[in-house]
Amino acid sequence: MGNWGTAPKLPDLLELGERPVTYSEAIYEAMRIALATNPAVRVFGEGATDPLGTYGTTKGLDKEFGEERVFDVPLAEALITGIGIGMALVGLRPILIHPRNDFLLLAMDQLCNQAAKWRYMFGNRIGVPLVVRSAICRGWGSAAQHSQALHSTLAHFPGLNVLVPFTPYDAKGFLLWAVFEAEDPVVIIEHRWLYKLSGDVAQGKYICQPGIPKIIRQGKDITMVGISYGVVDALQSATQLETLGIEPEIIDIRSLKPLQIEVICKSVEKTGRLMVVDPGHTLFGASSEIVSQVVEKAPLSIFKAPPVRVGLPDFPTPASSEETYYFKPKDITAIAIKMMKGA
């Protein structure tokens, strides 16, 4: 499980600092730290011991820590998720890898009816500290059944933490938070096209607390909130908009559950315009929730244009015409120009 597929070569979107590390390398570091410092950690999933190591994130870990702690599993999503829940309930710290997010649907009963509800069903006495890593969206012509993004669906259920890290720094820090501090199930969503993105990453163990979005580019004209790879699209659009004298403020949502919306509200109070860029479907999606929360909390008088959601249309990904199916930075730019005119 290491086909990078059609992933584009990204420019340096983040400050590289003294220690530039790719997204996949950052996750690998977190996995290795977790295994080395906590004997309760177990890593397993479809392709976990593959020579390519799940996009490089588990490469060689089975050789270093042994196949009792790092192991492959059959293609049986409900079964392996149930095993992970059982591990968590008896004191282990399982990290379960579902490399194709689409087939998490087969494990929804285990995740949403069992793991997510455990604390509520048993009087807050015990949670299920299960960590699930899953890759989303397009790869190499993956079409309808291998290109989906289920973060909105997962975030609907109380009891699940749903993280959507964009930066390598967060990808490492969130995983370490999930392993060492979270007491309830955590689903970490990783966009396939982010694995080669480089950014500055601290050495050793550190923790990133989810919940608070981060402004990664200051601006005054329009607030663009990116979810996962949506931040890439927003940043590339910002470069185009700059040439037109438009200064967007880019916010990385970082996590959907938990989520504190205040950072976004303050930004919209400054810019008067809100756009949410989501790699998933627009209808009933995370972008709708973000817009709703901002509209409920911010005075309507601050809006200079109606909020806009940018996402995928309401039909499955086609196999032969991805070029016209997916939105691009130039599409975001055109929408932003229209919003600047108050339309």
Number of C-alpha atoms within 10 A of each C-alpha: 16 16 12 14 13 12 15 10 10 13 10 10 14 16 11 14 11 10 13 19 22 22 30 24 24 29 27 23 22 25 22 17 15 22 21 13 11 13 11 16 21 23 27 24 25 21 22 28 23 18 14 16 18 23 25 20 22 26 19 19 21 20 10 13 15 11 15 10 17 23 18 16 15 10 13 13 21 18 15 21 26 17 15 28 26 16 19 25 17 9 12 19 27 26 26 23 27 25 23 20 23 19 19 20 15 14 18 17 15 22 27 19 13 16 27 24 20 21 17 13 12 10 8 9 9 14 22 29 27 29 26 26 19 23 27 25 22 23 18 13 16 17 18 14 14 19 24 22 23 22 26 20 14 20 21 16 16 12 24 22 24 27 30 24 28 26 26 27 23 25 28 28 25 28 30 23 20 27 26 16 13 19 18 21 26 28 25 23 23 26 22 25 23 23 24 19 22 25 22 19 24 17 11 9 14 17 17 15 17 24 18 18 20 14 18 13 15 13 18 16 21 25 31 32 27 26 28 28 23 25 26 24 22 29 22 19 21 25 15 18 19 11 9 10 9 19 20 26 25 26 24 26 29 27 27 26 22 17 17 16 18 15 15 28 22 14 23 27 18 17 20 23 25 30 26 26 26 25 26 25 21 19 13 11 20 26 25 18 14 21 20 12 15 20 17 11 11 16 12 13 8 14 18 18 16 14 19 18 23 21 20 19 14 11 9 14 22 16 14 11 11 14 9 9 15 14 17 15 18 16 13 22 20 13 16 26 15 12 21 15 9 12 11
